[in-house]
Every structure is written in structure tokens, then in C-alpha cells.
Amino acid sequence: MSPSVKPSPVPIAPWLRVQADGVTLTIKAQPRAARNEVVDLTGSELRLKIAAPPVDSAANTELVRFLAELLDCPRGAVTLVRGGTSRRKLVKIHGLTRSQSLSKLG
């Protein structure tokens, strides 16, 4: 008899990673949208529409504000780690757990 092989679990949210002091979100942002909104939670990146244009970091500032409001945390807890000039961004949320993030986003 061969040992049974268990399939590896599929991550619920591959765009969400747990860190020692919070979580990181892999985001694809679409600036100049009609309004701020979450577009897709199912892909490898969290897709967001941001109302601000990508000029003078306005979209990044609005992204941080929107995430802080959405996740009900202070703006200071939301840090843009990578992707300041790109649509693909890595954002760290300090002090939030995986379950808190998923419940507030979904």
C-alpha cells in the first residue's frame, strides 16, 4: 500500500500574508476610478479602484486612507512598502491579524 498523499491546501487569500506584527497585502490598484472600491478578492492580488489620479502620490495617499477606513485602523498603521510608482503595490497593515483583515475586506 502506498501512503496517501494529501493535496496542499489552497490559500484562501494569496494576496494576504501574515507577518510578526501585522499583515501584508499584495495590491493591484487602478487609479482615476469613479470611486474607491474593492474589485476582486479572489485572484493572486487584491484589486482596488482608487478615485485619485496617479499624480504627486495622490493615488498612494488615497490608497492608504481608503485601506485605513476599510480596515478600521489608524492611517499610521498602513504603510506602503513597495510600488510607489507602480500599479502593483505591497502594503503593510500593522497590528491586524489575518482573520480581522479577511472579515473587514470580505
N, C-alpha and C positions, 0 to 999 in steps of 0.2 A: 504494500500500500504506500502510495506517495503522500507526503504531507500536504494538507490542504493549504492553498495559497490564498490569503485574504487580499482583496483588491485594496490599493491605497485609498484612503479617504479623499474625496474631492473637497477642496476647501470651499467653505460657504461663501467667502468673500476674498478672492485672491488679491484684491486691491487693499486689503486691510492687514497690517502686520503688527503684532504685539511687541512692544519694547518694554524695558525695565520700568520706565517712568511714564508710560502712555502708549499711544499707538501711532503708526504712520499710515497715511493714505496715499495711494498712487492715483493721481487725478489727471483726467484729460479735460481741460477747460475750453469752452467755446465763448470767447468774448463777443461783445456787441449784440447780445441777445435781447429780446424784448423784456425779459425779466429774469431774475435769479431763480434757478430751479435745478433739482436733481433729475437727470435724464435717464440714467441707466445704472442699476446696481448689480447687474449680472455678469458683466464682462471682466476682463483682467484689469481694467481701470475703472474707477468711479468717474462717470461722465457728468459734468456740471455745465450749465449755461450761466454765464455771468453777464450782467447788463452793462457793465463799464467797458469802455474801449481799451485796447492794449497800448495806451499812450501814457508815458511818465509813470508807470507802475500802477495806474488806476485800476486795472483789472486784478492785479495781485492784491491790492488793498481791499477791493470789494470782495474778492475770494476769501480772504481772511475774515472779514466782517461777516460774510454770509455763513461760513462754516461755524464761527463762534456763536452766531444766533441759532443756527440749525442744531448744533450740538449742545446748546445751553451751557456754554463755558465762557470764561473771560477771553477777550481778544488776545491778551498776553499769553494765553495757553496755546495759541495757534501760531506755529512757526513755519514759514516757507523754507524748506531745507534745500531744495534743488528745483531748477526750472523757472527762474525769474523771467527769462525772455522766451520761454517755450510754452506751448500749449500743454505739454506733459510735465506735471509737477509732482514733487514729493513734499507732503505737508505733515508735520508732526503735531499731534494734539497731546499736550502734557496733562497727566492726571486723569485720563479717561481709559476705561477698560474696553475690551473687545465687545462684551455684551452691551455695555452702555452705548457704544458707538453704533452698533447694529440696530439697537432698538430705536435710537433717535433718528437714524438715517432711513430706516425702512418702515 
